[in-house]
Structure formats: C-alpha cells, structure tokens
Amino acid sequence: MAPRNESELLAFAKLQAKRRNVKIVGHAWVRMSERGVSEGDVLYVLAETAFRAAAQPNARWKVDGYDLDGDNLGLVLAIEADVIVVTLY
C-alpha cells in the first residue's frame, strides 16, 4: 500500500532503506556527483534523518534530511511497488 501521509511515508522510507529497496535513477547519479553526495548519504537520509516529507502533485514526495556530514539533503521519491526511486532536488 502506498503511503498516504507524511508519517506513513517517513516510516516506509526508513524500512525500505534498511532493506536496501532503493533505486537511484540515472540523472540522480549525475546530480550526486556534482554535489558530492554519496549513495550512503541518500540511504542515511532515508533510514535515519528524514524529518519532513511533502506530497507533490505528480505522486512523488519531497523529503528533507541530513547527510552523513550533517548537511541538509533534499530528495524526491517515487514509490514503485516496494521500491523507492530517488532523485535529488
């Protein structure tokens, strides 16, 4: 079942990140390289530090958290079955 609100999304993201059910899409790798963001940073945000999630009109979620260095990192998530597809904003 797809998350319906912020608390459900944050709990779902935490669970899926810990299970490694996260797919980082092509252009996100480019953005991550430009910003010095690692896959570990993305997983850390999802599993440990995400503090805000906002539903977007395109059935995606904007998620904010802190990376491994303590810097704010914004992610955009799409849910496909039990996999989280990630890009950065």
Backbone as numpy.savetxt, mean C-alpha at the origin, in Angstrom:
# Nx Ny Nz CAx CAy CAz Cx Cy Cz
-13.88 -10.79 0.40 -14.72 -9.62 0.40 -13.83 -8.38 0.40
-14.16 -7.43 -0.44 -13.38 -6.19 -0.53 -13.63 -5.31 0.69
-12.59 -4.63 1.15 -12.75 -3.71 2.28 -13.75 -2.62 1.96
-14.59 -2.27 2.94 -15.64 -1.27 2.74 -15.34 0.07 3.39
-14.39 0.09 4.30 -14.08 1.34 5.00 -12.60 1.35 5.39
-12.18 2.47 5.97 -10.77 2.65 6.29 -10.23 1.56 7.21
-10.94 1.25 8.27 -10.42 0.27 9.22 -10.32 -1.12 8.58
-11.29 -1.49 7.77 -11.23 -2.78 7.07 -10.06 -2.82 6.10
-9.85 -1.72 5.37 -8.76 -1.67 4.41 -7.41 -1.79 5.12
-7.21 -1.06 6.20 -5.94 -1.11 6.92 -5.67 -2.50 7.48
-6.69 -3.15 8.00 -6.52 -4.52 8.52 -6.23 -5.50 7.38
-6.92 -5.35 6.26 -6.70 -6.20 5.09 -5.29 -6.01 4.55
-4.84 -4.77 4.45 -3.50 -4.47 3.94 -2.44 -5.09 4.83
-2.62 -4.97 6.13 -1.66 -5.53 7.08 -1.56 -7.04 6.90
-2.69 -7.71 6.83 -2.71 -9.16 6.67 -2.06 -9.58 5.36
-2.44 -8.94 4.27 -1.91 -9.34 2.96 -0.42 -9.03 2.84
0.04 -7.94 3.44 1.47 -7.62 3.42 2.26 -8.68 4.18
1.75 -9.10 5.32 2.44 -10.13 6.10 2.45 -11.46 5.36
1.45 -11.70 4.53 1.40 -12.92 3.71 2.17 -12.76 2.40
2.67 -11.56 2.15 3.38 -11.22 0.90 2.48 -11.30 -0.32
1.20 -11.05 -0.14 0.24 -10.99 -1.24 0.16 -9.56 -1.76
1.30 -9.06 -2.19 1.42 -7.68 -2.67 2.13 -7.71 -4.00
1.56 -7.03 -4.97 2.16 -6.94 -6.30 2.44 -5.47 -6.57
3.68 -5.16 -6.85 4.04 -3.79 -7.20 4.07 -3.72 -8.71
3.26 -2.82 -9.28 3.11 -2.76 -10.74 4.27 -2.01 -11.39
4.44 -2.26 -12.68 5.56 -1.75 -13.46 5.98 -0.32 -13.21
5.08 0.60 -13.38 5.50 2.00 -13.25 5.84 2.36 -11.81
5.32 1.61 -10.86 5.65 1.88 -9.45 7.13 1.61 -9.19
7.70 0.61 -9.86 9.13 0.32 -9.69 9.96 1.52 -10.13
9.54 2.17 -11.21 10.25 3.36 -11.69 10.16 4.48 -10.66
8.95 4.74 -10.18 8.75 5.78 -9.17 9.54 5.47 -7.89
9.55 4.20 -7.49 10.28 3.81 -6.30 11.78 4.09 -6.48
12.31 3.76 -7.64 13.72 4.01 -7.92 14.03 5.50 -7.87
13.15 6.31 -8.46 13.33 7.76 -8.46 13.33 8.33 -7.04
12.56 7.75 -6.17 12.39 8.28 -4.81 13.23 7.55 -3.75
13.95 6.53 -4.16 14.74 5.78 -3.19 13.90 4.93 -2.26
12.78 4.44 -2.76 11.86 3.61 -1.98 12.11 2.15 -2.32
12.22 1.31 -1.31 12.45 -0.12 -1.53 11.15 -0.91 -1.38
11.19 -2.15 -1.84 10.05 -3.04 -1.63 9.80 -3.21 -0.13
10.88 -3.26 0.65 10.75 -3.35 2.09 10.01 -2.17 2.68
10.25 -0.97 2.13 9.53 0.22 2.59 8.03 0.07 2.36
7.67 -0.41 1.17 6.25 -0.59 0.83 5.60 -1.60 1.78
6.26 -2.73 1.96 5.70 -3.76 2.84 5.61 -3.26 4.28
6.60 -2.49 4.71 6.60 -1.95 6.07 5.41 -1.01 6.28
5.16 -0.14 5.29 4.00 0.74 5.40 2.73 -0.08 5.55
2.55 -1.05 4.65 1.32 -1.83 4.66 1.16 -2.67 5.93
2.26 -3.28 6.38 2.18 -4.21 7.51 2.26 -3.53 8.87
2.91 -2.36 8.94 3.21 -1.80 10.26 2.75 -0.37 10.51
2.89 0.52 9.53 2.75 1.94 9.86 1.61 2.68 9.17
0.85 2.01 8.32 -0.25 2.71 7.63 -1.20 3.30 8.68
-1.47 4.59 8.55 -2.31 5.25 9.55 -3.55 5.91 8.94
-3.61 5.97 7.63 -4.77 6.59 7.00 -5.02 5.91 5.66
-6.28 5.68 5.35 -6.68 5.13 4.05 -7.92 5.89 3.60
-7.88 6.35 2.37 -9.01 7.09 1.82 -9.46 6.43 0.53
-10.74 6.09 0.48 -11.30 5.49 -0.74 -11.27 6.52 -1.86
-10.93 6.06 -3.05 -10.90 6.90 -4.24 -12.07 6.52 -5.14
-12.50 7.42 -6.01 -13.66 7.13 -6.86 -13.42 6.00 -7.86
-12.18 5.65 -8.13 -11.86 4.61 -9.11 -11.67 3.23 -8.47
-12.27 3.00 -7.32 -12.18 1.73 -6.60 -10.76 1.44 -6.11
-10.01 2.48 -5.88 -8.67 2.35 -5.31 -8.65 3.04 -3.96
-7.56 2.85 -3.25 -7.39 3.45 -1.93 -6.06 4.18 -1.88
-6.06 5.36 -1.31 -4.83 6.08 -1.00 -4.47 5.74 0.43
-3.24 5.31 0.66 -2.80 4.91 1.99 -1.53 5.68 2.35
-1.49 6.21 3.55 -0.31 6.91 4.05 0.27 6.15 5.23
1.60 6.14 5.27 2.32 5.52 6.38 3.75 6.01 6.37
4.58 5.38 7.17 5.99 5.77 7.28 6.87 4.62 6.82
7.88 4.96 6.02 8.80 3.93 5.54 9.81 3.55 6.62
10.76 2.72 6.26 11.74 2.23 7.22 12.62 3.33 7.80
12.74 4.44 7.09 13.52 5.59 7.59 12.67 6.58 8.37
11.36 6.32 8.47 10.46 7.23 9.17 9.91 8.33 8.30
10.17 8.26 6.98 9.63 9.27 6.06 8.22 8.88 5.65
7.38 9.89 5.42 6.02 9.64 4.96 6.06 9.03 3.57
5.28 7.99 3.37 5.20 7.34 2.07 3.74 7.13 1.73
3.34 7.64 0.58 1.96 7.48 0.11 1.87 6.40 -0.94
0.90 5.53 -0.79 0.68 4.43 -1.73 -0.73 4.51 -2.27
-0.91 3.98 -3.47 -2.25 3.80 -4.04 -2.43 2.30 -4.22
-3.52 1.79 -3.67 -3.78 0.35 -3.70 -5.02 0.03 -4.52
-4.95 -1.07 -5.22 -6.12 -1.67 -5.85 -6.19 -3.09 -5.30
-7.37 -3.56 -5.05 -7.56 -4.91 -4.51 -8.03 -5.80 -5.65
-7.27 -6.86 -5.90 -7.63 -7.86 -6.91 -7.63 -9.21 -6.21
-8.80 -9.73 -5.93 -8.96 -10.96 -5.14 -8.31 -10.70 -3.78
-7.31 -11.50 -3.41 -6.63 -11.30 -2.13 -5.25 -10.68 -2.31
-5.03 -10.04 -3.44 -3.74 -9.43 -3.72 -3.89 -7.92 -3.74
-2.93 -7.25 -3.14 -2.91 -5.79 -3.17 -1.96 -5.38 -4.28
-2.45 -4.55 -5.19 -1.63 -4.01 -6.26 -1.26 -2.59 -5.88
0.03 -2.29 -5.91 0.53 -1.03 -5.36 1.16 -0.16 -6.44
0.89 1.13 -6.32 1.67 2.14 -7.01 1.90 3.25 -6.00
2.72 4.22 -6.35 3.02 5.33 -5.43 2.34 6.59 -5.91
2.12 7.51 -4.98 1.67 8.84 -5.38 2.58 9.87 -4.77
